[in-house]
Amino acid sequence: MMATIFFVLLGIAMLAAVVVLLRRPPVVFPSPAPGAAIKLEDLAARHSRYFPQMRQALSPADEIYLTGRASPRVLREWREARRRVMRGFLAGLYEDFARLNRMARAVSRVAPQLDNLREAELFWLGMRFRLFYRLALLELNLGYRPVNAYVRLTAMIGGLGNNLERAAAVLAEESAAG
């Protein structure tokens, strides 16, 4: 009897986790209108290219320097300002991923040779991205610097972008060939 209750509770917890991960965060850019023209520069990952600057901003060197020289109030304000910037960057990474994911799904609809396996890969990549996104947000809200989570998120965006470029090149070659 206890085992049954345990597995039911575990199932409910897993279902709740999936629902939370599938939910979109409140800071997401609006989807384009169904017939609107799409500019290619709007499809590129814009925020993730600034990761090296963010990584430098996340280093503990600035905080170590300010700890002995600034008042506690100034240090607290500086930490809060840095946290706001990190939240903004995290929201930007989500935008980049959502944009590339939407484009990858559009490419997979256009290319019939891409099977359901590609859709499943995109689904699981989206789930993993949302999980790491939520974990980074949690770390940030707890006052930690989520450098490793940012590394994972930008790597996922880069991988999706590279796969998308390869798929677009294959489509271009096939359309040019016949």
N, C-alpha and C positions, 0 to 999 in steps of 0.2 A: 504494500500500500504506500509506504514512504517513497519507494522508488518511482512509482507512478506519479505521485505528486511532484517529486523532484524533476522528472522529465517533462511534465506539463509546464512547470514554472520555467524550466530551461527553454522550452519551445516558445513560450510567451516572450521571454527576454530576447531570444534571437529574432523573433518577428518584430518586436519593438525596435531592435537595433537596425534591422533592414529598413523599416519605415523611416527612422531618423536619418539614415544615410541616403535614402532616396529623396528626401525633402531637399529643396533648394534653399540655400541661405538667402536672407532677405536682400542682400546687396548683389543683385544680378542685373546685368544690362538688359534692356527690353529686346524682345525678338523682333526682327524686321517684319514689315507687313508682307502678306503672302505674295503680292505681285511686285514688290519693290526691287529696284536694281541693287545688286550687291557689288561693292567695290572690293577689289582684291586686297588692298591694303587694310581693309577692315577685318579680313580673315586671318591675318598673321598674329602671332603671339607678341603682344607689345610689352607686357609687364615683366615677363620672365627674363627678358634680356638685361634687366637692371639688377639681376641677382648678385653679381659681384659687388656692386656698391652696397646692396643690402647686407651682404655677408660681412663687409667691413664695418657697417654701422652696428651690426649685432655683436661685434667682438667686445670682450669685457674691458679692453684697454681704456676706452673713454670713461667708463664708470669708475675704474680704479683711479684715473687721473682726477676726476671730479670729487671723489669721496673725501679726500683730504683738503680740498681747496674751496669747495662750495658749501653754502649753508644747507641744512637739512631740507628747508623749503624749496630751494633752487634745485637740489638733487631730486626731490620728489616730483617737481614739475617737469624736469628733464626726462625722468623715467616715464612719466605719463605721456609726454609728447612723443617719445620714442615708441611707446606702445601703440599710440594712435597711428603712427607711420607704418608700423609693422602690420596692424590690422588692415590698413589701406592696401598695402602690398599684397597681403593674403587675399583680399577681395579681388585684386587685380589678377592674381594667379588663377583664381576661380573663373574669372571672365575669360582669360586666355584658354583654359581647358574647355570651358563650355563652347567657346567659339570654334576651336579645333575639332571638338567632338561632333558638333553640329555639321561641320564641313565633311568630316569623315563619314558620317551617316548619309549625307547627300551623295558623296562619291560612291558609297556602297550601293545606293539605290540606282545610280546610273550604270554601274558596272555589274552586269548579271553574272559574270564569272566569279565575283566575290560571294561566297556562300554564307550560310547561316553561322558558320564558325566565326567569321569576321564580326558579325553582329554580337555574338556571345563574347568575343574578346573585348569589343567596345563596351559592352555592359559591365564586365568584370573590371575593366580598367576604370570605368566611371565609379564603380563601387569602391575600389581601392583608393581612388583619388579623393572621394568624399570622406572616406574613413581617415586618411592622413590629414585632410583639410580640417575635419572636426577635432582631431587630436592636436593639431597645431593651434587651433583656436582655443582649445582647453588649456594648453600649456601657456599660451599668451595671457589668458585671463587669470591664470594662477601666478603670473609674475615671472615665468621662466622665458628664456630666449629660445624659441623653437628652431634653431639653426638646422638640425638634422631633418626635421619635417619639411623645412623650406627646400633643402637639397633634394629630398624625395619628390616633392611636388614639381619642382622645376625639371627634374630628370624625366618625370612622367610626361610633362608637357613637351619637352624636347623629343622624347621617343615618339609621341603621337604625331608631332610635326614632321619628323623624319619619315615615318611610315606613310603619312599623308602625301608628302612630296614624292615618294616612290610610287605610290598608287596613281597619283596624277600623271607622272611620267609614263607609266605603263599604259594608262588610258590614252594619253596623247600619241604614243607610238602606235597603238592599235587603231586609233581613229585615222592616223596618217596613212597607215598601211591599207586600210580598206574599210 
